[in-house]
């Protein structure tokens, strides 16, 4: 105990000595000395930004674990009978809303010149594998522009078509019968001593029957499409002209996954025309291969026309013809594009085609096809303001055996066929169309022709210019109005200068043809409608063929019914 006390006293004396020494030293340093202090108020102390990457993650509450749950299940026993289910198929119509379709259509009317009109059509409207359609039309003019009944005219046609569809192809066929009755009333009155006395006219009835049958594929977008057809036609008039024709036509189109495509068409026709001065067997065979390339708005086609025909022509070098075909078009924009073509071909002519062009044709001396040695065409086309579209072009063609019609020297009421050995035809054409929704549409075309002939003096009965204007107006849903204007001028006929001297001929210019047609259809109900038609409203002397004046204003009205 005493030892501890001595140690504490010693430590306290030591500490007190240190304190006394420290106080003395402070007194020496605490003397007042000259000092200078600088105080800066504008100094700003900044601390560097601490990166967020060093921030501590906040402490999230720890999820509590899932506890154990205990359920008490109490069984219940019910005395219920078993369910008796009777499932039925769902009847759902996936077709489009039904539109009223009528398989039958009948139209009847009557007009001046004692002209009855009767027309009817009937067709299947069910989605069956076999479809058919029937048509019938008769329109007659029992009175004409000359001596009433002696210049009568009538047209009757009956047709039936049928198709059978499978999953891959369609088999089709058809029968068409037509009868056209004309009167040779175009007699030059100067040939009679008393021109005011009525003269007898001859009638000519043209009958033709056409039968066809063929097959074609249904899928038109696959890599290959095809079609083949057999046809037979019989034609006969009231005199000596008859003509039978057998035709075979086939074609196939190839499509690739790129922009290339190809097509080959083959045709063979055999005809045996017989006339009072002419009888022959004519054959026509053609092969037309094509290759087409399409890239955006650019289209190009190249091919050949290989034609063999055996018409008998003096100094004919060969029956075989080869013509190149090159076509190109490019649409720079909707408003402007161009097209061009260089090609050649042989146009097949028959007695039946000549009669359809001129129904007052008399006995023929020879039937020849028209050879188009070359055709050069170029033009522009486009549309603007989404309502107007236009097309304009120029083409020059060279023909051999181009046909014309002249009045026969033996009978001025009938026409004969004459041919020009080498003919060059220049044509300038322009088209303009306009459309305002469904209310109004207009289509027009102008053609100007120039003929350079070798053996004929004039382009007999061919126009120098043509103009067509078609208007369609729908002021409201139930009314449809059409107004068509047809102009044709510059026609020259091969006339007789002096009836007493038949060899003397004279070029006879015919008056300009101006024909205004008006049509109106008004739908009273969905089934019943009325109509009115007018032809040659301007009452013009529209003589298309020499010595054949046409009827004046023709009016006809009637009604139609759907069933």
C-alpha positions as semicolon CSV with decimal commas, in nm:
position;residue;x (nm);y (nm);z (nm)
1;X;0,000;0,000;0,000
2;X;0,279;0,240;0,091
3;X;0,451;0,143;-0,230
4;X;0,154;0,245;-0,439
5;X;0,128;0,575;-0,260
6;X;0,492;0,653;-0,332
7;X;0,443;0,579;-0,703
8;X;0,140;0,811;-0,727
9;X;0,318;1,098;-0,557
10;X;0,610;1,059;-0,792
11;X;0,393;1,063;-1,099
12;X;0,205;1,369;-0,984
13;X;0,528;1,565;-0,920
14;X;0,651;1,473;-1,269
15;X;0,331;1,585;-1,437
16;X;0,331;1,912;-1,246
17;X;0,679;1,989;-1,366
18;X;0,579;1,941;-1,724
19;X;0,282;2,173;-1,683
20;X;0,494;2,450;-1,526
21;X;0,749;2,427;-1,805
22;X;0,478;2,444;-2,070
23;X;0,323;2,757;-1,913
24;X;0,654;2,936;-1,912
25;X;0,706;2,855;-2,278
26;X;0,358;2,989;-2,364
27;X;0,438;3,315;-2,194
28;X;0,745;3,359;-2,412
29;X;0,554;3,296;-2,735
30;X;0,253;3,501;-2,636
31;X;0,430;3,830;-2,678
32;X;0,249;4,087;-2,904
33;X;0,404;4,101;-3,250
34;X;0,315;4,290;-3,575
35;X;0,094;4,071;-3,790
36;X;-0,115;4,122;-4,120
37;X;-0,443;3,941;-4,177
38;X;-0,619;3,912;-4,523
39;X;-0,991;3,840;-4,518
40;X;-1,150;3,729;-4,860
41;X;-1,526;3,736;-4,874
42;X;-1,564;3,630;-5,239
43;X;-1,394;3,298;-5,208
44;X;-1,624;3,000;-5,274
45;X;-1,540;2,665;-5,144
46;X;-1,645;2,376;-5,373
47;X;-1,652;2,009;-5,319
48;X;-1,596;1,768;-5,615
49;X;-1,895;1,571;-5,733
50;X;-1,901;1,222;-5,605
51;X;-1,973;0,958;-5,875
52;X;-2,300;0,774;-5,835
53;X;-2,122;0,450;-5,889
54;X;-1,987;0,482;-5,541
55;X;-2,327;0,537;-5,382
56;X;-2,444;0,263;-5,162
57;X;-2,738;0,059;-5,266
58;X;-3,047;0,131;-5,062
59;X;-3,149;-0,134;-4,826
60;X;-3,461;-0,304;-4,955
61;X;-3,701;-0,482;-4,732
62;X;-3,642;-0,853;-4,731
63;X;-3,939;-1,056;-4,862
64;X;-4,091;-1,287;-4,622
65;X;-4,101;-1,650;-4,715
66;X;-4,416;-1,832;-4,821
67;X;-4,595;-1,986;-4,537
68;X;-4,777;-2,311;-4,525
69;X;-5,149;-2,302;-4,577
70;X;-5,380;-2,571;-4,473
71;X;-5,727;-2,617;-4,625
72;X;-6,008;-2,815;-4,490
73;X;-6,208;-2,994;-4,763
74;X;-6,554;-3,105;-4,676
75;X;-6,707;-3,353;-4,924
76;X;-7,061;-3,300;-5,051
77;X;-7,250;-3,575;-5,229
78;X;-7,538;-3,472;-5,463
79;X;-7,772;-3,715;-5,627
80;X;-7,782;-3,556;-5,984
81;X;-7,840;-3,732;-6,319
82;X;-7,565;-3,723;-6,585
83;X;-7,579;-3,456;-6,858
84;X;-7,705;-3,567;-7,200
85;X;-7,515;-3,353;-7,458
86;X;-7,633;-3,337;-7,820
87;X;-7,373;-3,140;-8,027
88;X;-7,474;-2,986;-8,363
89;X;-7,263;-2,839;-8,648
90;X;-7,228;-2,464;-8,659
91;X;-7,406;-2,312;-8,959
92;X;-7,214;-2,002;-9,061
93;X;-7,233;-1,823;-9,396
94;X;-6,892;-1,706;-9,506
95;X;-7,014;-1,560;-9,837
96;X;-7,044;-1,195;-9,923
97;X;-7,377;-1,023;-9,866
98;X;-7,623;-1,156;-10,119
99;X;-7,686;-0,941;-10,423
100;X;-8,006;-0,981;-10,620
101;X;-7,913;-1,162;-10,941
102;X;-8,158;-1,234;-11,219
103;X;-8,080;-1,511;-11,468
104;X;-8,321;-1,382;-11,733
105;X;-8,346;-1,057;-11,927
106;X;-8,599;-0,956;-12,193
107;X;-8,614;-0,633;-12,393
108;X;-8,878;-0,537;-12,649
109;X;-8,938;-0,220;-12,847
110;X;-9,073;-0,067;-13,165
111;X;-8,980;0,230;-13,382
112;X;-9,038;0,408;-13,708
113;X;-8,957;0,241;-14,040
114;X;-9,171;-0,043;-13,902
115;X;-8,882;-0,167;-13,688
116;X;-8,961;-0,425;-13,417
117;X;-8,698;-0,518;-13,159
118;X;-8,691;-0,831;-12,942
119;X;-8,396;-0,939;-12,732
120;X;-8,355;-1,199;-12,459
121;X;-8,079;-1,354;-12,248
122;X;-8,076;-1,631;-11,991
123;X;-7,779;-1,760;-11,796
124;X;-7,700;-1,969;-11,490
125;X;-7,612;-1,775;-11,176
126;X;-7,531;-2,064;-10,943
127;X;-7,174;-2,154;-10,849
128;X;-7,198;-2,494;-11,019
129;X;-6,921;-2,669;-11,213
130;X;-7,131;-2,628;-11,528
131;X;-7,239;-2,280;-11,641
132;X;-7,437;-2,187;-11,950
133;X;-7,579;-1,884;-12,125
134;X;-7,837;-1,835;-12,400
135;X;-7,902;-1,525;-12,611
136;X;-8,145;-1,420;-12,881
137;X;-8,192;-1,093;-13,068
138;X;-8,400;-0,981;-13,366
139;X;-8,417;-0,631;-13,506
140;X;-8,576;-0,553;-13,837
141;X;-8,653;-0,252;-14,056
142;X;-8,944;-0,352;-14,277
143;X;-8,930;-0,014;-14,448
144;X;-8,623;0,156;-14,583
145;X;-8,511;0,479;-14,743
146;X;-8,603;0,365;-15,096
147;X;-8,943;0,227;-15,197
148;X;-9,018;0,118;-14,839
149;X;-9,033;-0,264;-14,845
150;X;-8,786;-0,286;-15,133
151;X;-8,508;-0,156;-14,908
152;X;-8,594;-0,356;-14,598
153;X;-8,332;-0,496;-14,363
154;X;-8,331;-0,741;-14,070
155;X;-8,084;-0,906;-13,832
156;X;-8,136;-1,219;-13,622
157;X;-7,888;-1,399;-13,399
158;X;-7,908;-1,692;-13,160
159;X;-7,625;-1,817;-12,942
160;X;-7,550;-2,067;-12,667
161;X;-7,234;-2,097;-12,458
162;X;-7,134;-2,342;-12,189
163;X;-6,837;-2,404;-11,959
164;X;-6,742;-2,687;-11,726
165;X;-6,494;-2,602;-11,450
166;X;-6,256;-2,836;-11,272
167;X;-5,991;-2,748;-11,016
168;X;-5,724;-2,701;-11,283
169;X;-5,889;-2,619;-11,616
170;X;-6,207;-2,513;-11,794
171;X;-6,370;-2,686;-12,088
172;X;-6,589;-2,453;-12,292
173;X;-6,792;-2,452;-12,610
174;X;-7,044;-2,249;-12,802
175;X;-7,288;-2,240;-13,090
176;X;-7,384;-1,924;-13,278
177;X;-7,634;-1,888;-13,562
178;X;-7,694;-1,561;-13,744
179;X;-7,905;-1,442;-14,033
180;X;-7,881;-1,101;-14,199
181;X;-8,117;-0,993;-14,473
182;X;-8,032;-0,707;-14,709
183;X;-8,185;-0,564;-15,024
184;X;-7,976;-0,461;-15,323
185;X;-8,162;-0,132;-15,357
186;X;-7,859;0,076;-15,461
187;X;-7,947;0,090;-15,830
188;X;-7,833;0,396;-16,023
189;X;-8,164;0,551;-16,145
190;X;-7,990;0,691;-16,452
191;X;-7,978;0,342;-16,592
192;X;-8,358;0,342;-16,632
193;X;-8,555;0,534;-16,887
194;X;-8,805;0,661;-16,624
195;X;-8,624;0,717;-16,295
196;X;-8,950;0,794;-16,109
197;X;-9,099;0,451;-16,169
198;X;-9,027;0,208;-15,882
199;X;-8,795;-0,072;-15,978
200;X;-8,762;-0,422;-15,844
201;X;-8,477;-0,496;-15,607
202;X;-8,314;-0,825;-15,522
203;X;-8,280;-0,959;-15,169
204;X;-7,983;-1,136;-15,023
205;X;-7,998;-1,349;-14,708
206;X;-7,668;-1,422;-14,535
207;X;-7,663;-1,728;-14,310
208;X;-7,373;-1,834;-14,093
209;X;-7,327;-2,103;-13,828
210;X;-7,026;-2,110;-13,597
211;X;-6,930;-2,387;-13,354
212;X;-6,635;-2,380;-13,117
213;X;-6,491;-2,596;-12,837
214;X;-6,179;-2,552;-12,631
215;X;-5,990;-2,589;-12,308
216;X;-5,796;-2,338;-12,097
217;X;-5,634;-2,330;-11,757
218;X;-5,795;-2,153;-11,463
219;X;-5,482;-2,033;-11,284
220;X;-5,362;-1,724;-11,471
221;X;-5,077;-1,630;-11,237
222;X;-4,878;-1,953;-11,235
223;X;-4,559;-2,029;-11,428
224;X;-4,753;-2,156;-11,730
225;X;-5,091;-2,081;-11,889
226;X;-5,242;-2,243;-12,194
227;X;-5,551;-2,240;-12,417
228;X;-5,660;-2,442;-12,718
229;X;-5,967;-2,415;-12,942
230;X;-6,127;-2,593;-13,237
231;X;-6,378;-2,406;-13,452
232;X;-6,598;-2,460;-13,754
233;X;-6,793;-2,203;-13,955
234;X;-7,034;-2,236;-14,245
235;X;-7,143;-1,935;-14,450
236;X;-7,391;-1,916;-14,736
237;X;-7,580;-1,639;-14,915
238;X;-7,888;-1,647;-15,138
239;X;-7,684;-1,686;-15,456
240;X;-7,370;-1,888;-15,526
241;X;-7,136;-1,786;-15,245
242;X;-7,056;-2,049;-14,981
243;X;-6,760;-2,087;-14,750
244;X;-6,663;-2,349;-14,493
245;X;-6,384;-2,292;-14,246
246;X;-6,201;-2,519;-14,000
247;X;-5,973;-2,356;-13,745
248;X;-5,727;-2,475;-13,481
249;X;-5,578;-2,225;-13,236
250;X;-5,347;-2,283;-12,940
251;X;-5,137;-2,065;-12,718
252;X;-4,916;-2,088;-12,413
253;X;-4,762;-1,827;-12,186
254;X;-4,455;-1,876;-11,968
255;X;-4,381;-1,670;-11,660
256;X;-4,059;-1,659;-11,460
257;X;-3,993;-1,537;-11,108
258;X;-3,798;-1,245;-11,256
259;X;-3,924;-0,978;-11,495
260;X;-3,916;-1,201;-11,805
261;X;-4,209;-1,379;-11,971
262;X;-4,275;-1,553;-12,300
263;X;-4,565;-1,654;-12,519
264;X;-4,622;-1,870;-12,828
265;X;-4,942;-1,866;-13,037
266;X;-5,013;-2,114;-13,316
267;X;-5,307;-2,098;-13,559
268;X;-5,420;-2,297;-13,861
269;X;-5,724;-2,224;-14,082
270;X;-5,854;-2,403;-14,386
271;X;-6,128;-2,244;-14,600
272;X;-6,290;-2,356;-14,925
273;X;-6,482;-2,059;-15,074
274;X;-6,706;-2,119;-15,373
275;X;-6,859;-1,842;-15,585
276;X;-6,998;-1,809;-15,934
277;X;-6,654;-1,706;-16,067
278;X;-6,423;-1,846;-15,802
279;X;-6,345;-2,171;-15,625
280;X;-6,036;-2,256;-15,423
281;X;-5,890;-2,419;-15,116
282;X;-5,702;-2,177;-14,895
283;X;-5,468;-2,256;-14,603
284;X;-5,327;-2,022;-14,344
285;X;-5,073;-2,122;-14,079
286;X;-4,899;-1,891;-13,832
287;X;-4,659;-1,919;-13,540
288;X;-4,605;-1,612;-13,321
289;X;-4,339;-1,644;-13,048
290;X;-4,289;-1,352;-12,807
291;X;-4,047;-1,265;-12,526
292;X;-4,133;-0,977;-12,292
293;X;-3,936;-0,792;-12,027
294;X;-4,086;-0,559;-11,768
295;X;-3,889;-0,342;-11,530
296;X;-4,095;-0,095;-11,329
297;X;-4,245;0,140;-11,593
298;X;-4,040;0,001;-11,885
299;X;-4,188;-0,271;-12,108
300;X;-4,016;-0,442;-12,401
301;X;-4,137;-0,719;-12,632
302;X;-3,950;-0,894;-12,911
303;X;-4,068;-1,174;-13,132
304;X;-4,144;-1,307;-13,479
305;X;-4,451;-1,356;-13,697
306;X;-4,405;-1,669;-13,906
307;X;-4,689;-1,704;-14,159
308;X;-4,752;-1,945;-14,443
309;X;-5,044;-1,883;-14,682
310;X;-5,105;-2,031;-15,026
311;X;-5,303;-1,762;-15,209
312;X;-5,234;-1,769;-15,581
313;X;-5,067;-1,443;-15,687
314;X;-4,877;-1,374;-16,006
315;X;-4,498;-1,358;-15,967
316;X;-4,524;-1,461;-15,603
317;X;-4,181;-1,547;-15,465
318;X;-4,284;-1,763;-15,170
319;X;-4,579;-1,864;-14,957
320;X;-4,373;-1,822;-14,640
321;X;-4,330;-1,488;-14,461
322;X;-4,110;-1,389;-14,165
323;X;-4,166;-1,058;-13,990
324;X;-3,991;-0,919;-13,682
325;X;-4,190;-0,773;-13,393
326;X;-4,034;-0,515;-13,160
327;X;-4,243;-0,317;-12,912
328;X;-4,127;-0,086;-12,635
329;X;-4,290;0,159;-12,397
330;X;-4,170;0,365;-12,104
331;X;-4,384;0,571;-11,868
332;X;-4,162;0,847;-11,733
333;X;-4,444;0,968;-11,508
334;X;-4,820;0,942;-11,491
335;X;-4,847;1,249;-11,714
336;X;-4,605;1,141;-11,987
337;X;-4,480;0,826;-12,152
338;X;-4,385;0,700;-12,498
339;X;-4,437;0,386;-12,705
340;X;-4,286;0,255;-13,027
341;X;-4,332;-0,048;-13,252
342;X;-4,177;-0,208;-13,557
343;X;-4,361;-0,514;-13,689
344;X;-4,514;-0,694;-13,985
345;X;-4,786;-0,954;-14,037
346;X;-5,033;-1,114;-14,277
347;X;-5,400;-1,026;-14,224
348;X;-5,626;-1,319;-14,305
349;X;-5,923;-1,227;-14,526
350;X;-6,223;-1,448;-14,607
351;X;-6,543;-1,397;-14,799
352;X;-6,723;-1,386;-14,466
353;X;-6,499;-1,102;-14,340
354;X;-6,549;-0,907;-14,664
355;X;-6,928;-0,938;-14,638
356;X;-6,921;-0,816;-14,279
357;X;-6,733;-0,508;-14,398
358;X;-6,958;-0,445;-14,700
359;X;-7,292;-0,634;-14,692
360;X;-7,372;-0,539;-15,054
361;X;-7,086;-0,741;-15,195
362;X;-7,153;-0,928;-15,519
363;X;-6,968;-1,214;-15,687
364;X;-6,594;-1,213;-15,624
365;X;-6,316;-1,288;-15,868
366;X;-6,042;-1,370;-15,619
367;X;-5,986;-1,367;-15,242
368;X;-5,644;-1,254;-15,117
369;X;-5,490;-1,193;-14,778
370;X;-5,339;-0,854;-14,701
371;X;-4,965;-0,862;-14,638
372;X;-4,834;-0,593;-14,402
373;X;-4,464;-0,578;-14,493
374;X;-4,381;-0,338;-14,213
375;X;-4,543;-0,107;-13,963
376;X;-4,350;0,173;-13,792
377;X;-4,532;0,347;-13,508
378;X;-4,437;0,588;-13,229
379;X;-4,631;0,811;-12,994
380;X;-4,691;0,945;-12,646
381;X;-4,951;0,876;-12,381
382;X;-5,032;0,962;-12,022
383;X;-5,286;1,101;-11,779
384;X;-5,309;1,415;-11,567
385;X;-5,524;1,548;-11,285
386;X;-5,648;1,189;-11,235
387;X;-5,934;1,259;-11,477
388;X;-5,781;1,311;-11,824
389;X;-5,592;1,056;-12,028
390;X;-5,449;1,103;-12,376
391;X;-5,269;0,913;-12,649
392;X;-5,123;1,036;-12,978
393;X;-4,927;0,848;-13,240
394;X;-4,798;0,833;-13,596
395;X;-4,757;0,513;-13,796
396;X;-4,654;0,426;-14,149
397;X;-4,744;0,087;-14,298
398;X;-4,661;-0,083;-14,625
399;X;-4,914;-0,334;-14,767
400;X;-4,938;-0,579;-15,053
401;X;-5,283;-0,676;-15,187
402;X;-5,472;-0,408;-14,996
403;X;-5,840;-0,442;-15,088
404;X;-6,096;-0,178;-15,189
405;X;-6,464;-0,186;-15,292
406;X;-6,597;-0,049;-15,619
407;X;-6,940;-0,063;-15,780
408;X;-6,967;-0,345;-16,027
409;X;-6,995;-0,244;-16,392
410;X;-7,244;-0,524;-16,459
411;X;-7,469;-0,431;-16,163
412;X;-7,422;-0,097;-15,989
413;X;-7,617;-0,221;-15,685
414;X;-7,341;-0,466;-15,602
415;X;-6,977;-0,419;-15,520
416;X;-6,665;-0,596;-15,636
417;X;-6,329;-0,635;-15,466
418;X;-6,020;-0,480;-15,622
419;X;-5,662;-0,494;-15,491
420;X;-5,371;-0,252;-15,500
421;X;-5,034;-0,416;-15,553
422;X;-4,826;-0,197;-15,318
423;X;-4,983;0,056;-15,083
424;X;-4,828;0,285;-14,825
425;X;-5,062;0,422;-14,561
426;X;-4,966;0,700;-14,320
427;X;-5,187;0,752;-14,018
428;X;-5,192;1,023;-13,751
429;X;-5,418;0,947;-13,457
430;X;-5,505;1,108;-13,125
431;X;-5,723;0,998;-12,834
432;X;-5,857;1,198;-12,540
433;X;-6,059;1,067;-12,248
434;X;-6,218;1,233;-11,949
435;X;-6,395;1,090;-11,647
436;X;-6,565;1,244;-11,342
437;X;-6,633;0,963;-11,094
438;X;-6,938;0,766;-11,209
439;X;-7,132;1,068;-11,329
440;X;-6,970;1,153;-11,664
441;X;-6,716;0,998;-11,899
442;X;-6,595;1,096;-12,245
443;X;-6,390;0,911;-12,504
444;X;-6,278;1,052;-12,838
445;X;-6,045;0,956;-13,124
446;X;-5,930;1,131;-13,441
447;X;-5,765;0,952;-13,737
448;X;-5,607;1,112;-14,045
449;X;-5,504;0,890;-14,339
450;X;-5,289;0,935;-14,647
451;X;-5,267;0,667;-14,917
452;X;-4,986;0,615;-15,167
453;X;-5,116;0,367;-15,427
454;X;-4,946;0,181;-15,712
455;X;-5,218;0,030;-15,935
456;X;-5,541;0,196;-15,815
457;X;-5,623;0,560;-15,881
458;X;-5,790;0,622;-15,543
459;X;-5,847;0,450;-15,212
460;X;-6,203;0,360;-15,310
461;X;-6,459;0,388;-15,028
462;X;-6,192;0,441;-14,763
463;X;-6,212;0,757;-14,549
464;X;-5,940;1,020;-14,535
465;X;-6,036;1,121;-14,182
466;X;-6,251;0,982;-13,901
467;X;-6,363;1,124;-13,567
468;X;-6,558;0,956;-13,288
469;X;-6,686;1,116;-12,967
470;X;-6,864;0,902;-12,707
471;X;-7,031;1,053;-12,402
472;X;-7,193;0,877;-12,107
473;X;-7,383;1,071;-11,843
474;X;-7,545;0,944;-11,523
475;X;-7,725;1,237;-11,356
476;X;-7,861;1,002;-11,089
477;X;-7,848;0,631;-11,018
478;X;-8,154;0,521;-11,216
479;X;-8,088;0,718;-11,538
480;X;-7,817;0,651;-11,798
481;X;-7,777;0,877;-12,103
482;X;-7,540;0,821;-12,394
483;X;-7,458;1,060;-12,679
484;X;-7,226;0,946;-12,959
485;X;-7,098;1,144;-13,256
486;X;-6,940;0,974;-13,559
487;X;-6,782;1,169;-13,843
488;X;-6,622;1,033;-14,160
489;X;-6,505;1,225;-14,466
490;X;-6,293;1,222;-14,779
491;X;-6,455;0,909;-14,927
492;X;-6,436;0,864;-15,304
493;X;-6,638;0,612;-15,506
494;X;-6,572;0,454;-15,844
495;X;-6,872;0,583;-16,034
496;X;-7,004;0,577;-16,389
497;X;-6,952;0,893;-16,590
498;X;-7,200;0,815;-16,866
499;X;-7,456;0,535;-16,830
500;X;-7,457;0,486;-17,206
501;X;-7,079;0,441;-17,211
502;X;-7,002;0,203;-16,925
503;X;-6,624;0,195;-16,970
504;X;-6,602;0,563;-16,880
505;X;-6,552;0,596;-16,504
506;X;-6,538;0,896;-16,274
507;X;-6,422;0,960;-15,922
508;X;-6,731;1,050;-15,721
509;X;-6,668;1,220;-15,384
510;X;-6,927;1,125;-15,123
511;X;-7,063;1,368;-14,866
512;X;-6,922;1,381;-14,517
513;X;-7,096;1,143;-14,282
514;X;-7,220;1,295;-13,955
515;X;-7,418;1,060;-13,733
516;X;-7,554;1,157;-13,391
517;X;-7,681;0,877;-13,166
518;X;-7,875;0,927;-12,844
519;X;-7,968;0,657;-12,593
520;X;-8,143;0,675;-12,257
521;X;-8,223;0,404;-12,003
522;X;-8,437;0,465;-11,695
523;X;-8,472;0,201;-11,424
524;X;-8,819;0,211;-11,269
525;X;-8,749;-0,080;-11,032
526;X;-8,474;-0,335;-11,000
527;X;-8,657;-0,548;-11,255
528;X;-8,835;-0,306;-11,488
529;X;-8,675;-0,035;-11,702
530;X;-8,764;0,171;-12,010
531;X;-8,536;0,285;-12,291
532;X;-8,530;0,513;-12,595
533;X;-8,281;0,520;-12,883
534;X;-8,229;0,755;-13,174
535;X;-7,995;0,720;-13,471
536;X;-7,905;0,973;-13,738
537;X;-8,064;1,246;-13,528
538;X;-7,917;1,511;-13,761
539;X;-8,107;1,348;-14,052
540;X;-7,793;1,349;-14,264
541;X;-7,753;1,186;-14,602
542;X;-7,487;0,953;-14,469
543;X;-7,401;0,752;-14,778
544;X;-7,129;0,506;-14,683
545;X;-7,155;0,302;-15,004
546;X;-7,218;0,448;-15,347
547;X;-7,590;0,449;-15,451
548;X;-7,701;0,342;-15,103
549;X;-7,872;0,625;-14,916
550;X;-7,944;0,546;-14,552
551;X;-8,256;0,586;-14,341
552;X;-8,330;0,926;-14,192
553;X;-8,403;0,985;-13,825
554;X;-8,455;0,648;-13,659
555;X;-8,637;0,634;-13,327
556;X;-8,718;0,332;-13,118
557;X;-8,852;0,290;-12,766
558;X;-8,946;0,005;-12,538
559;X;-8,909;-0,163;-12,202
560;X;-8,695;-0,434;-12,042
561;X;-8,767;-0,685;-11,768
562;X;-8,543;-0,903;-11,549
563;X;-8,662;-1,233;-11,408
